[in-house]
Amino acid sequence: MRQGAQGSAEAGAPWTAVGRAGSGAPSGSGVPAAQARVPQQAGAVRGEHTHSEPPPPVAPRVRPVVQRASVRGQILDALRAALVAGDLRPGEVYSAPVLGERFGVSATPVREAMQQLALEGAVEVVPNRGFRVVERGVRELAELAEVRALIEVPVMLRLARTVPAERWAELRPLAEATVRAASSGCRATYAESDRGFHRAVLSLSGNAQLVQIAEDLHRRAQWPLVGGGPGIRGRADLIADAHEHTALLDALVARDLDVVRALVGEHFAGAAAAG
């Protein structure tokens, strides 16, 4: 949960292109150009027809339908990862055309993705220039941690009393995945795995609105701070954070409410202190 932000937004930042401008589909997406095949008619021999029978009609070439929402979604995911990694720096203004060149797509899906980030509070619109990454301080991070604790701690305590041990065992691979993600040292990879684990735990409540709100708060808590903030933490800090997930699962299986309360509280407190 304690996410860092470091990196550079230089023009040569090694972001993976998700498409090519004007291609209509992401590069490397595995979607080939659709080609229509004329079905072989029963009893016909290739190249033969009689004067009494007209040749079979040639089917028009079918062009794939461009799924703009798919491209926009990929760009949105890439921008969110760039935020967590620090490739998009707080206070900097980024234009949709320039980002589009980096990603290998037109400015339109980038602009649409940035508008979604603006709704989420990650960036703000700068007229005639682009989008500025919001500058956040330690106070905001602490407030987010407090709200998350108010929401998640009571839910986890209730789940600890009601969810059978075998259901918690099903989440063990997700907890272990966060450790592997942390071991990679990639903050964006760990951030996604971290959210996935918490989402799975809260989903056991059966409250979709709760899961959505908690996910939004969690994502906002992973955005970078002014001056780097958690960016000074390294791979070892991420691994320590990830191991708290496995410890939490052990406490949930044992229905040890005191340990659950302490672990979740320390988890969020640590995220706030990381700034």
N, C-alpha and C positions, 0 to 999 in steps of 0.2 A: 503494500500500500504506500510506502514511503517512496515517492518517485522523485527522480532527479531530472535536471534539465541541463544539458551541456551539448555543445556541438557548434556548428557554424552554419550560417545562412548564406555563405558565399555562393556565387553563381555556379561554382563547380561542385556543389554538395552532391554526394553520391546517392541520389535518390533513384529508385528503380522506376523507369518509365512504365506506365500502365497502358499506354496506347500510342498511336501515331496520329498526328493531326490530319484530319480529313479521311482517316481510315474507316471511321464509323464503328470501330470495335477496338478494344484494348489490345495492345501488342502482347503476343505470348499468351493470349487468352485461349488458344486452341480452337477457335471458331473458324473453320475454313470457309472460303467463299462457296456459297451454295451453288451447285450445278444441277440443273434438271436433267433427268434421264428419260428418254422416250421409251415407254414400255413396249416390249416385243409382243406383237399381236399373235394370238393363237393361229397356227397353221401358216403363218407368213414366213417367207424366206427373205433374209436381208437383201435389200436392193431390188427386189422383184415386186412388180405390180402389173395388173392388166389394164387395158384401156377402159374396161368397163368398171374397174374399181379405182377410185382416186387414191393417191398415196396417203398414208397415214399423216395426220397433221403433226407438225413439229411444235412441240410444247415450248412456250417462251422461256427464256432464261430467267430463273428465279433469283432475285436478289435478297439477301438476308435483311430482315427488319432490324434497324439500328435500335438497340435498347439503350437510350440515353440514360435512363435511371441506373442501369448497371454501371456505366462509365462513371457517372456522378458518385455512385456509392463507393467505387474503388478509389476515386480521388479523395472522397471524404475520409475513408480509412487511412489513406496515405498521409493526408494532412494532419489527422489526429496523431498518428505515429510520429510525424515530424515535430509536432508540438511537444510531445512527451520527451523525445530525444534531444530537443533543444535546437533542431535545425531551423525552426521558426522562433526567432528570439523576441522576447517581450519588448514592446515599444517600437519594433521595426514595422515598416509599411511594406506590404507585398502586393504587387499588381497581378491580376488574373492572367494577362498575356505572358508575363515573364514566368510565372509558375507553370503555365500551360506548356511553355517551351521545355521546361525541366522535366515535366511528366510526359511529354510527347503527345499532348492532346491540344485541342482548341481551348480558347479562353472560356467558352461557355460552361462546360461542366465544372471547371475550377471556380468560376464565379458563383455557380449554384451551390457548390459545396461550401464555399466561404460564407455564403449567406446563411447556410445552416449553422455553421460555427458561430456566426454572429448571433443567431437566435439562442444558441447555447451559452453565449457570454464569453467565448474564447477569443473572439476578435471583434473589432468595431469598424464600421464602414467609414472610410475617409473619402469624401466626394472628389471625383476626378483623379484619384490617386490609387485607390485600392483598399486594402484592409490592414489595419494595425493590430498586432497581437497585443492583447490586454496585459497591462502591467499589474501583477498581483504581489501582495506582500504577505508576510508571515501571519499577520492578523487574520486575513481572509482564510488562510489555510487552517488556522486554529478554529475558526468559526465553522468551517466545513467539517472538521473532525468532530466537533461537539455535536453538530446536527446528526452526523452519521451515527455517532454513539447513541444518541437519544432514540434513533429509529431502530438500529440493528441489535443493540444489546437486549432490550426486552423481547424481541422476536426470537433471538437465539436462545434465551433462557426458556421461553415457552417451548421451543422446538426440542430443547434438551430434555424436557419432561415428557414429551409425547412421541417423538420419532424413535422407532426401534433401531437397535444397533446395526442391523443389516442394511438399513437405508443409509446410514452414515458410512458404512464400509464401501458403498457404491461410489462415494465421493473421494475415496482415497487416491485413485489415479489422478484426479484433478489437483489435489494437494501436492502430490509428488511432481506433477507437471510444473507447478509454480517453482519448485526447487530447481528443476532442470532449466527453466526459463531464466531464473536468477543466476544460475551458474554460467549462462552465456554472456552475462554482463551487459546485455542489451536492455535498456530501460523500457523501450517500447514493447519488446517481446514480453518482458515481465509484467508490464502494466496490463496487457491484454489477458495474460494468464491469471493474474491476480483478480481482475474483474470477473473472469469466468468462474473462479472458485466461489467468490462471494455470491455471485448470481445464482449458482447452483444451490448453495446453502439456503438462501432466502426464498428460493422457488419452492422449497418444501413447505412454506407457509400457505401456499395456494393463493396468495394475494398478488395478482399481476401488477396492480398499481403500486404496491409497496416495492416490488422488484424494480420497476421502471424508475421510480423516484430515487431509490438507493443507487441504482446504476448511474444516474445522472450526477448525483453528488460525488460518487466515487471517481467518475471520469474527470470532473472538475478539480478534484483534489490532486489529480496526477499532472495537471498543467504546470509549467515551469514558473518559478518565482523570479522577481527582479534580482539581478545580480547573481543568478545561478541557484541560490538556495540549496536544495537537496542535491544539486549537481556535484557537490564536493564528495558525496558518498560514493563508494566504489562497489565492486562486485560482492565483497564480503558482507556489506550492509544489506544488499538485496537478498543474499542467501539467508542471512539471519532473519530477515522479514518473512521470507517464504517458509522457513521452518516453523514459524508461529502457526501456520495453517495446519500442519500435521499435529502440532500440540493441541490445537483447538479441537480437531477431530477426536483425538484421544479423550479429551475432557467431555465432549458431547456423547461419545459412546459410553463413558463411565457415568454419565449424568451427574457430573460433579459441577454443580451450579456456581460455586464460589470460584472455581478455576476458570470456568467459562467466562464469568463476569470479569475476572481479573485479566485474562488473556485478551479479550476484545477491547477492554478499556485501555490496556497498555498498547495494543496495536494501533488504535486511533491516536492515543497520546503521543506515541512515537512518530506518527505521520506528521502531527502538528509541530513537534519539537524539531523535526528534520529541517525546518526552515531556519 
